[in-house]
């Protein structure tokens, strides 16, 4: 089949790799030129590394740091909780898949390399500077801003939070929802930390083998390493004022923030935390604005995936992982001998396999782990019988999208035979 993918982020490239390996001709259309890739670090929990391993991804290319736990400290820097540990999670799930921390750009480069390298003599074609204007879900036509029209037997909408492809499924799909929060994101080189006694004491205490959260559910700082431990990735999430929302309504990696504003809001925090934050580099600030998920991820020949389908915010650390799971599900569904007329039927299985799971994580990603009850009613608009029980971080680790697809395919065959 001819597969057209809109967007070459983590999800789009993951889908390209999966569908290329499944035996299809894949073309990706990306609006940017890939000249200045930006972003911060990313969690790759075992459900994500499991997918990457199945694609023969070389983890060394990610320059990762193994993660052993999430440790939570109070604002005055006293350890009081370790809600997630690798050892416990692996034992509960029965897996040996690693938990890695990597820079988003390193993951993106590794996926692009896998896509362009191809599989069994067939590689993925990536078209840069190719902004998509709209998609016709029924015909599989993708209309580009420069007037070109391309067609696919299967079209994948992987164009993120600001998706245009979502409008082919639901007309108001791009309407934004503010969570009333804003986030400062920044990087600090370890070389800089080593020269600053205040920052060094903080890092020596938390170490470089975990993700650290400091503060309260109302304002929390997250720190974890990437690039083989040479860079610390940091984020501070706090309530946003109306002025903040207006100033940074559209979330973007390019919105600059102020170190003075960052530090000024940390008056209740330990002196070491404030001193550490004064070293911030490449500081970005934006409101945590998101979208509600559409009522379905599929229509005609179109499947939405990643943030185009279920926009994730930082609280669950699962945005990239769920996009990779979507990609794995698509690769498992569309065997090399799939007839184009079967696309619609198979996409319904994709929707069944992924909708409940990802929308639940999507809605819970809007708040800290201990505040999930606050969004439960919102979640039930999309998943009426949703509950909090079982939706722990370990629950996301115990996810095998290919197995779920195989189970649903077998169920369909049984129903048809009956």
Secondary structure per residue as TSV (DSSP state, phi and psi in degrees):
chain	resnum	aa	ss	phi	psi
A	1	X	-	360.0	157.1
A	2	X	E	-93.7	121.4
A	3	X	E	-113.6	128.4
A	4	X	E	-112.9	125.3
A	5	X	E	-114.1	129.6
A	6	X	E	-99.8	108.7
A	7	X	-	108.4	132.8
A	8	X	-	-121.9	44.4
A	9	X	S	-83.3	-158.7
A	10	X	H	-61.2	-45.2
A	11	X	H	-67.6	-46.1
A	12	X	H	-62.4	-44.2
A	13	X	H	-68.8	-36.6
A	14	X	H	-61.5	-43.9
A	15	X	H	-63.6	-38.1
A	16	X	H	-61.6	-44.5
A	17	X	H	-63.2	-48.0
A	18	X	H	-63.5	-45.2
A	19	X	H	-76.4	-29.5
A	20	X	H	-65.1	-44.3
A	21	X	H	-66.6	-26.9
A	22	X	T	-76.3	-9.5
A	23	X	T	108.2	20.0
A	24	X	-	-110.2	159.2
A	25	X	E	-85.7	117.1
A	26	X	E	-118.5	129.7
A	27	X	E	-124.7	136.7
A	28	X	E	-115.8	135.1
A	29	X	E	-116.3	117.2
A	30	X	-	-121.6	133.1
A	31	X	S	-72.5	-28.5
A	32	X	S	-88.0	178.1
A	33	X	-	-104.9	3.3
A	34	X	S	56.7	29.4
A	35	X	S	-87.3	-28.2
A	36	X	S	-143.7	69.0
A	37	X	-	-64.9	135.8
A	38	X	-	-127.2	174.6
A	39	X	-	135.6	-179.3
A	40	X	-	-121.3	-157.2
A	41	X	E	-83.9	171.9
A	42	X	E	-148.2	143.1
A	43	X	E	-80.6	134.3
A	44	X	E	-120.3	87.1
A	45	X	-	-68.2	169.6
A	46	X	H	-54.6	-30.0
A	47	X	H	-67.0	-26.1
A	48	X	H	-83.6	-45.3
A	49	X	H	-66.0	-28.7
A	50	X	H	-60.3	-43.3
A	51	X	H	-68.1	-46.6
A	52	X	H	-60.4	-40.4
A	53	X	H	-62.3	-37.4
A	54	X	H	-66.3	-19.7
A	55	X	T	-96.5	9.6
A	56	X	T	63.6	34.3
A	57	X	-	-71.3	132.1
A	58	X	-	-84.5	107.7
A	59	X	G	-60.9	-22.8
A	60	X	G	-61.4	-29.9
A	61	X	G	-66.4	-17.0
A	62	X	G	-86.9	-8.1
A	63	X	T	44.4	52.6
A	64	X	-	-82.9	165.4
A	65	X	E	-117.4	123.1
A	66	X	E	-64.3	137.6
A	67	X	-	-107.6	132.1
A	68	X	-	-104.6	-21.3
A	69	X	E	-170.1	165.7
A	70	X	E	-107.7	121.3
A	71	X	E	-112.1	130.9
A	72	X	E	-111.3	125.8
A	73	X	E	-113.5	151.5
A	74	X	-	-73.1	170.4
A	75	X	T	-61.1	-28.4
A	76	X	T	-91.4	17.4
A	77	X	-	69.3	45.8
A	78	X	-	-114.5	126.0
A	79	X	E	-68.2	126.7
A	80	X	E	-132.9	-4.4
A	81	X	E	-161.1	138.9
A	82	X	E	-126.8	81.1
A	83	X	E	-70.3	-20.0
A	84	X	E	-138.4	128.2
A	85	X	E	-130.9	147.6
A	86	X	H	-62.0	-45.2
A	87	X	H	-59.2	-49.9
A	88	X	H	-64.2	-43.5
A	89	X	H	-62.7	-43.7
A	90	X	H	-64.3	-37.6
A	91	X	H	-67.8	-42.6
A	92	X	H	-65.6	-40.5
A	93	X	H	-86.1	-22.8
A	94	X	T	74.0	47.7
A	95	X	-	-133.1	157.6
A	96	X	-	-115.3	8.4
A	97	X	-	-63.8	137.4
A	98	X	-	-79.0	165.7
A	99	X	-	-115.5	113.0
A	100	X	E	-119.7	149.1
A	101	X	E	-114.5	126.0
A	102	X	E	-142.9	163.7
A	103	X	E	-79.2	138.7
A	104	X	H	-56.4	-39.1
A	105	X	H	-65.6	-37.8
A	106	X	H	-65.5	-40.2
A	107	X	H	-64.9	-43.8
A	108	X	H	-60.0	-44.3
A	109	X	H	-64.2	-38.7
A	110	X	H	-65.6	-40.3
A	111	X	H	-68.7	-39.5
A	112	X	H	-63.1	-40.3
A	113	X	H	-62.7	-42.8
A	114	X	H	-61.5	-42.4
A	115	X	H	-65.1	-46.4
A	116	X	H	-73.7	-27.9
A	117	X	H	-68.9	-36.1
A	118	X	-	77.5	-171.3
A	119	X	B	-145.9	126.9
A	120	X	T	51.3	46.3
A	121	X	T	83.7	-2.0
A	122	X	B	-115.2	123.0
A	123	X	-	-111.7	168.5
A	124	X	-	-91.8	138.0
A	125	X	E	-97.5	124.8
A	126	X	E	-112.7	120.4
A	127	X	E	-100.4	115.1
A	128	X	-	-90.5	168.6
A	129	X	S	51.0	40.2
A	130	X	-	-127.4	82.5
A	131	X	-	-80.9	129.3
A	132	X	E	-88.2	133.1
A	133	X	E	-91.7	-42.4
A	134	X	E	-163.0	166.7
A	135	X	E	-132.9	137.8
A	136	X	E	-99.9	106.2
A	137	X	T	-64.5	-32.4
A	138	X	T	-75.5	-38.5
A	139	X	T	-93.6	-15.6
A	140	X	T	77.3	17.6
A	141	X	E	-85.8	134.3
A	142	X	E	-115.5	117.9
A	143	X	E	-98.5	121.0
A	144	X	E	-93.0	158.1
A	145	X	T	-64.8	-26.6
A	146	X	T	-85.8	6.7
A	147	X	S	100.7	-14.4
A	148	X	-	-68.3	150.3
A	149	X	E	-129.6	125.9
A	150	X	E	-120.1	155.0
A	151	X	E	-127.7	144.0
A	152	X	-	-133.8	149.8
A	153	X	S	-67.3	-28.4
A	154	X	E	-138.4	132.8
A	155	X	E	-120.0	131.9
A	156	X	E	-112.3	121.5
A	157	X	E	-90.5	104.3
A	158	X	-	-126.0	39.3
A	159	X	-	-102.5	28.0
A	160	X	-	72.7	-164.9
A	161	X	T	-55.9	-42.1
A	162	X	T	-91.2	32.7
A	163	X	-	-52.6	137.4
A	164	X	S	-94.9	-28.5
A	165	X	G	-65.8	-27.5
A	166	X	G	-61.4	-26.0
A	167	X	G	-69.6	-17.1
A	168	X	G	-75.7	-14.7
A	169	X	T	-101.2	-42.9
A	170	X	-	-145.2	129.8
A	171	X	T	-64.2	-31.4
A	172	X	T	-100.2	24.3
A	173	X	T	-64.4	-16.5
A	174	X	T	-96.5	2.7
A	175	X	-	-61.6	132.2
A	176	X	E	-91.5	152.9
A	177	X	E	-128.9	123.8
A	178	X	E	-87.3	139.4
A	179	X	E	-93.5	-0.9
A	180	X	E	74.0	19.2
A	181	X	E	-126.6	157.6
A	182	X	E	-132.8	159.5
A	183	X	E	-133.5	132.3
A	184	X	E	-94.6	127.5
A	185	X	E	-123.7	136.0
A	186	X	E	-157.2	165.7
A	187	X	E	-119.3	148.2
A	188	X	E	-134.2	119.1
A	189	X	E	-65.9	139.4
A	190	X	H	-61.6	-30.1
A	191	X	H	-59.1	-38.4
A	192	X	H	-70.3	-39.5
A	193	X	H	-61.3	-43.9
A	194	X	H	-60.0	-25.5
A	195	X	T	-92.3	-1.6
A	196	X	-	-119.6	109.9
A	197	X	H	-57.3	-38.6
A	198	X	H	-64.8	-49.1
A	199	X	H	-66.7	-36.6
A	200	X	H	-66.0	-38.6
A	201	X	H	-61.9	-40.4
A	202	X	H	-64.4	-47.2
A	203	X	H	-69.0	-36.8
A	204	X	H	-61.0	-34.2
A	205	X	H	-72.9	-42.9
A	206	X	H	-85.2	-24.7
A	207	X	-	76.6	179.8
A	208	X	S	-118.7	25.2
A	209	X	S	-121.6	18.6
A	210	X	E	-150.1	170.1
A	211	X	E	-98.8	130.2
A	212	X	E	-112.8	131.6
A	213	X	E	-115.5	131.2
A	214	X	E	-127.9	129.3
A	215	X	E	129.8	-143.9
A	216	X	-	-129.8	170.6
A	217	X	S	-59.8	-24.1
A	218	X	S	-79.1	-32.9
A	219	X	S	-148.0	121.8
A	220	X	E	-138.5	137.5
A	221	X	E	-105.5	134.1
A	222	X	E	-116.1	132.8
A	223	X	E	-132.3	132.4
A	224	X	E	-157.1	155.0
A	225	X	E	-87.7	162.5
A	226	X	E	-152.0	-174.4
A	227	X	G	48.2	53.6
A	228	X	G	58.6	29.1
A	229	X	G	84.9	9.0
A	230	X	T	-89.7	-12.9
A	231	X	E	-134.4	139.9
A	232	X	E	-103.4	127.7
A	233	X	E	-95.2	130.7
A	234	X	E	-134.0	147.4
A	235	X	E	-145.3	139.7
A	236	X	E	-122.8	118.2
A	237	X	E	-106.3	128.1
A	238	X	E	-146.2	168.9
A	239	X	E	-63.7	142.0
A	240	X	-	-102.6	144.7
A	241	X	-	-85.2	169.6
A	242	X	H	-58.7	-39.0
A	243	X	H	-64.1	-39.4
A	244	X	H	-60.7	-45.3
A	245	X	H	-59.9	-42.3
A	246	X	H	-68.4	-37.7
A	247	X	H	-72.3	-30.8
A	248	X	T	-129.5	42.7
A	249	X	-	-57.9	-41.9
A	250	X	S	-93.9	114.1
A	251	X	-	-64.4	137.5
A	252	X	-	-156.9	143.5
A	253	X	T	-67.3	-10.9
A	254	X	T	-99.4	0.1
A	255	X	-	-79.8	111.1
A	256	X	B	-74.1	148.2
A	257	X	-	-120.9	173.3
A	258	X	-	-110.3	129.2
A	259	X	H	-62.6	-39.0
A	260	X	H	-60.5	-42.8
A	261	X	H	-65.3	-39.7
A	262	X	H	-59.5	-52.2
A	263	X	H	-68.9	-36.2
A	264	X	H	-60.7	-29.5
A	265	X	T	-84.9	3.7
A	266	X	T	-109.8	31.0
A	267	X	T	-62.1	-27.8
A	268	X	T	-88.9	1.0
A	269	X	S	-93.5	161.3
A	270	X	-	-55.6	145.4
A	271	X	H	-56.6	-35.5
A	272	X	H	-64.4	-35.1
A	273	X	H	-65.8	-45.2
A	274	X	H	-64.3	-41.9
A	275	X	H	-63.5	-38.8
A	276	X	H	-61.3	-45.3
A	277	X	H	-66.5	-23.4
A	278	X	T	-66.2	-14.5
A	279	X	T	-89.0	3.2
A	280	X	-	-56.2	136.5
A	281	X	E	-123.3	154.6
A	282	X	E	52.6	47.0
A	283	X	E	-75.6	127.7
A	284	X	E	-119.4	149.8
A	285	X	E	-138.8	130.1
A	286	X	E	-154.8	160.6
A	287	X	E	-74.7	146.9
A	288	X	E	-82.3	82.4
A	289	X	E	-101.6	139.4
A	290	X	E	-139.1	-167.8
A	291	X	E	-131.3	153.2
A	292	X	-	-72.5	146.7
A	293	X	-	-66.8	150.8
A	294	X	-	-69.7	165.9
A	295	X	S	-69.0	-17.6
A	296	X	-	-151.0	154.3
A	297	X	S	-92.9	-3.1
A	298	X	E	-134.4	152.4
A	299	X	E	-162.4	130.1
A	300	X	T	55.5	-117.4
A	301	X	T	-100.3	7.7
A	302	X	E	-106.1	135.1
A	303	X	E	-124.3	129.6
A	304	X	E	-89.2	149.1
A	305	X	-	-148.7	167.0
A	306	X	H	57.2	-146.9
A	307	X	H	-66.8	-18.4
A	308	X	H	-64.7	-31.9
A	309	X	H	-94.5	-46.8
A	310	X	S	-140.4	80.7
A	311	X	-	-58.0	126.6
A	312	X	-	-104.0	140.8
A	313	X	-	-105.8	172.2
A	314	X	G	-71.7	-16.5
A	315	X	G	-62.1	-27.0
A	316	X	G	-99.3	-12.2
A	317	X	S	61.1	33.2
A	318	X	-	-124.5	8.0
A	319	X	H	-58.8	-55.7
A	320	X	H	-65.3	-39.1
A	321	X	H	-61.9	-43.0
A	322	X	H	-69.8	-33.2
A	323	X	H	-63.8	-40.8
A	324	X	H	-66.6	-37.7
A	325	X	H	-63.6	-42.2
A	326	X	H	-55.5	-45.7
A	327	X	H	-61.1	-43.7
A	328	X	H	-62.6	-38.7
A	329	X	H	-63.5	-42.9
A	330	X	H	-63.3	-42.7
A	331	X	H	-62.5	-36.5
A	332	X	H	-72.7	-31.4
A	333	X	H	-74.0	-41.2
A	334	X	S	-102.3	86.3
A	335	X	-	-64.4	162.2
A	336	X	T	-61.4	-26.1
A	337	X	T	-96.7	16.2
A	338	X	-	-62.5	126.9
A	339	X	-	-80.5	138.6
A	340	X	G	-53.0	-32.7
A	341	X	G	-71.2	-8.8
A	342	X	G	-92.8	-3.5
A	343	X	H	-58.8	-48.8
A	344	X	H	-58.4	-44.6
A	345	X	H	-63.0	-42.0
A	346	X	H	-70.7	-33.6
A	347	X	H	-66.6	-30.3
A	348	X	H	-63.0	-35.9
A	349	X	H	-69.0	-41.1
A	350	X	H	-55.9	-46.2
A	351	X	H	-63.0	-41.5
A	352	X	H	-66.5	-37.8
A	353	X	H	-71.5	-31.3
A	354	X	H	-111.8	-24.1
A	355	X	H	-63.7	-57.9
A	356	X	H	-58.9	-47.2
A	357	X	H	-59.9	-52.3
A	358	X	H	-74.9	-36.3
A	359	X	H	-66.6	-36.1
A	360	X	H	-61.0	-48.0
A	361	X	H	-65.6	-39.1
A	362	X	H	-56.9	-49.4
A	363	X	H	-69.6	-39.9
A	364	X	H	-69.4	-21.6
A	365	X	T	-69.7	-8.2
A	366	X	T	-79.7	-15.2
A	367	X	S	-138.0	163.9
A	368	X	-	-63.4	157.0
A	369	X	G	-51.8	-42.1
A	370	X	G	-79.5	0.0
A	371	X	G	-114.6	19.8
A	372	X	G	-63.0	-27.8
A	373	X	G	-60.3	-25.5
A	374	X	G	-65.7	-24.3
A	375	X	G	-110.7	7.6
A	376	X	H	-63.5	-41.8
A	377	X	H	-63.3	-39.7
A	378	X	H	-63.0	-44.2
A	379	X	H	-58.8	-38.9
A	380	X	T	-70.5	-10.7
A	381	X	T	-65.4	-28.0
A	382	X	T	-108.2	-34.0
A	383	X	S	-127.4	87.0
A	384	X	T	-54.7	-34.4
A	385	X	T	-101.2	22.7
A	386	X	-	-64.6	144.7
A	387	X	-	-133.7	165.3
A	388	X	S	-83.1	-35.4
A	389	X	T	-53.4	129.1
A	390	X	T	89.3	-12.5
A	391	X	-	-94.5	51.5
A	392	X	S	-89.0	168.8
A	393	X	H	-53.9	-37.4
A	394	X	H	-64.7	-29.5
A	395	X	H	-63.1	-36.6
A	396	X	H	-71.4	-30.9
A	397	X	H	-65.9	-32.5
A	398	X	S	-87.5	58.1
A	399	X	-	-129.9	124.6
A	400	X	-	-128.8	84.8
A	401	X	H	-58.6	-34.5
A	402	X	H	-65.4	-38.8
A	403	X	H	-66.1	-41.0
A	404	X	H	-63.3	-40.9
A	405	X	H	-62.8	-44.9
A	406	X	H	-62.1	-38.2
A	407	X	H	-63.2	-44.5
A	408	X	H	-69.4	-36.9
A	409	X	H	-63.1	-43.0
A	410	X	H	-64.0	-38.9
A	411	X	H	-62.6	-42.2
A	412	X	H	-63.3	-40.8
A	413	X	H	-64.3	-39.8
A	414	X	H	-64.4	-42.4
A	415	X	H	-63.2	-40.4
A	416	X	H	-68.3	-37.3
A	417	X	H	-66.3	-33.6
A	418	X	-	-75.1	360.0
